[in-house]
Amino acid sequence: MKWMVKGVLVAAICCVVVPAQAWWGGGHGILTEGAVLALPEEVPAFFRAGGAVASNVVFDPDLFKNRGVSTLDHAEHGEHYFDLEYLKGRAIPAKRYDFIALCQELDLDPERVGLAPYSIAEWTERLTVAFAEHRKWPENETVQQKCLIYAGFIAHYAEDICQPLHATVHFDGMKQEDGTKVGKGIHEEVDSAVERLGFTPQGLAAQQEPVAFDSLLGSVVAQIEESNGMVDEVYALMGQWEDGENFEVRALAEARARRAVGFTASLYLTAWRNSEAIRLPGWLAR
């Protein structure tokens, strides 16, 4: 999933290296810094001050979609989206391999449907374990850096599914019955909005109230369903997304950007709260 990039060299590199992305340019970085800034004081100070690290790592999942590392490229592609319509109302299983089994039952290719719910939940649980290490060794800077690196991965996938076109089969053009598409190219227009419209981490973090989720995967699925439900709103503005003065465009883009920041911050808070119950093995020494 693409974005309009500035500069011939950058554009050429992206065309070769990365076939599909979201929140292009500085968008992912802006959203991730905003998510860190939005956190309450109960989250450790090192983490709340670590937006620069997390917002650096947040681009890595798109870098992994590189033909030069073909095994990784193949594995990474489906982690960024979830085309909800393919399941036709079937419940999304709690675990990755159960989902793959469901796809086999429905004669679906898991990569075609997408695996974003599991990439988000699994990386959030990795951060949960890393936070548990921090609780035990609060002065260990390596553990702190690990927490911030994991945060970057969480942010990427979480922010992706807050972009409605990452939660639908109509990811770049509305599919018609005859197989044609109306609106091809809209994906890059939406992806570019965060940076192009001048949103800032501070502005997007303001008045956010992150919550700790009772059900991690359930909350991820709910976010995918919410995003999928906004696809028609995105397409209603087709042909207008590059008009920075359009009130409806700015309002919808800001709403999705703020949702991405709030959702990501809530995942961080969930990981922190849940880390208190994690029991680390006795052999572990840091």
N, C-alpha and C positions, 0 to 999 in steps of 0.2 A: 504494500500500500504506500502510495507515493506522496511526494511533496515537491513544490516548485522551489528549487534551490538556486541561489545566486552564484554566478560564476561558472564559466564553461568547464573548468577543471573539476570543480566539485560535482557538477551535473554529470560529467562523463564518468567519474568514479562511481557515483551512486547507481547509474544505469547498469554498470557492469557488476558491481558488488552486491547490491541489495535490491531484489525484485519487489519487495513489499514492506511497507513500514507505516507507522502512524505518528501523529504529532511531530511532523518533520521539522528540520532546522533546530532551533533552540527550544522548541515546544516542550519536549520531555524534560529538559533541564529546568525550565521555568516552573513546570508543574511540580517537579520533585522538590525543588527548593521551597516552594510554597507549602507542600505537605509537611516538610520538616518544621518549618516556621509555625505551622498551625498546631503543633503538639502542645499538650498541657505540661505543666512543670513536673508532674509525677514521672514523666519519661526522663531518663538520665540526661544530665546536662551535656555530656560528650555527644550524645545522639542529636540533641536539639541544636548543637553548634556544628553538626557535621553535614550540613546540606551540600557543601562544596564537593565532598567525597561521593555522596549518594547521587548527586546530579551529574557527576562525571561518569559513574558506572552505569547510569540509566540507559546510556546509548548502546551498551555492549550487546544486548540481545539482537539488535539490528545489525551490528557488525558481524555477528555469527552467521548471518545469512549471506555467505560468501562462497562463491563457486570454487575458490581455492581450497576450501576445507569441506569437501562435498558431503562427508558423513554428517558433520555438524550442521551444515546447511539443510540437509534433508530432515534432521531431527528437530531443528529449531522452527521451521516454517509454521507448523500448526499451533505453536504455543501462543500465538498472538491474537487469536480470534475464536469466535464460537458462533457458527451459523445456526441459530436456534431452530429455524424452520424445518431443518432436516429431521428433527426428532418427532415432529408431528404430535406434540403434547406429551410424549413419554417423559417420565421423571429422569432427571440427570443423576446418575449414580454417584455415591459419595467418594469413590476411589477410581483412579485412572484406569486400572486394568478391568474393573467392572464396566466402565464406560466402553472400553474397547470390545468387551464381550457383547455389550448391547448393540454396538455398531455391527458386529458380525451377525447378530440375530436379525437386524433390520437391513442387512445387505448394504451397509454404508461404509465408506472409507473414513476411518477416524480422522485422518489428516484433512480430509475435505470438510468435515464438520468443524474441526478445530479442537484444541485442547486447553484453551485459556483458563477454564475454571481450575484445572489441576496445576498449571504452572503458578497461578496466583496462590492457591492454598498451600502448595508444597513449599514455595519460597517463604511464605509467611511462617510456616512451621519451622523452617530452617532458622529464620530469625528468632523464633521463640526459643529454640535450643541455644543459640548464641547468646541471647539475653540471659538465659539461665547461667551460662558460663560467666557472664559479666557480674551477675549477682554474687557469685562465689569468689571471683577474682576481679574486683572493681577497679584495680589499678593497672590491670594488664592491657597495654595499649594495642597489642596484636588482636586481642579479642574485640576491643572497641572498633578497630578498623574492619574486622570481619563483619560485625553487626552492620556497619555502614555500607559495606559492599553488598551484603544480602539485601539491604534496603533499596539499593539501586535496581536490583533485579525485580523485586516486588513492584516497585513503582512503574517500571516499564509495562509489565503485563496488566497491572491494575488500571493504569491510565489508558491503555489501548481499549479495554472493554467499555470505558466510559465514553468513547467515541462511537456513536450509534452504528456507524458503518462497519465496525468490527464485530457486530453482534447479529449479522444478517447475511443471507445469501445475496442480497442486493448491495454488495460492498463497493461496487464502482459502476453504477448504472442500474436502473430498475429493470429487472428481467421481464420480458413480454412473453406471451404464450407461444409466439413463433420463434423464440430463442434469441431475438434481438434485444438490445439494451437501449434505454433512454436515459441520458444523463451521464454517459461515460466521461470520466475525468473529474467527477464531483469529489471523489475521495481525496485527491491531492488538495483541492480547494478547502475542504473541511480541515484536513490535517495541518494546513499552514496557518490556520486562523489564530492560534494562541500567540505565535510570534508576530504575525503580520498585523494583528489588531492592537499590539502593544500592551498586552496583559503583563503584569509583573508578579513575581512571587509574593511580595508584600501585599499587594492588592487582593490576590486570590486567597491568601491565608487569612485575611481580615474576617472576623466574625464567624469563623469556622468553629464547630463544636464536635470534634471527633468522638466517636463512641466505640467501646469495646464490643465486638460482636459475640453473641451467645453461641451462634452456629457459624463457624468460619465459612464452610463451603456453601451453606444455605444463604449467607449474605452475599457471597460472590455470585451465586445463581440469581439472586434477586436483582443484583446490579445488572447482570446480563439481560434479564427480562425487562428491566426499566429502559436500558439502552435500546433494545430491540423495539420497544413500544414507541420510540421517538424517531424511527426511520422515516415515517411519512412527513414529519416536521422538517427533517433535513432536506428531503426531496422537494418539499413545497417551496423551498428557497433556491431551487436549481436555477443556475444562471445569475444568481445574485451574490454568491458567497464571496466573490472578490471585491465587492463594493463595501469598503470599510466604513462608509457613512450610512449604510443601511441599518436602521434601528433593530429590525427583526434579526438580521444576521448577527449583529453585535450581541444582542440579548441571548440568543440561543448558544452562540459560541462561548460567551462568558458563563452561562449556566452549566454547560458541559465541562468547561475548564474548572470551575469551582467544584463541581461534583467529583472530578478526577482528583483534585487536591484533597477534598474531604474524605473520599473513599480510601485513598492511599494512606492518609494520616490515621484513619480508623483501623486499617490493617496493622500499622505500626503499633498503635495503642493496644490492639488485641494481642499482638505478639508479646508486648511487655507484660500485660496483665497475666497472660497464660504461662509466662515463663516462671512465675512464682511456684507453680505446681510441678515443674520439671525436676526430676531427680537424676542427677548425673552419675555415671558409673564410678565406682570407687577407684578404679585404676587410672582415671583421668587426672593429670597434673598439668597445670599451666604456669 
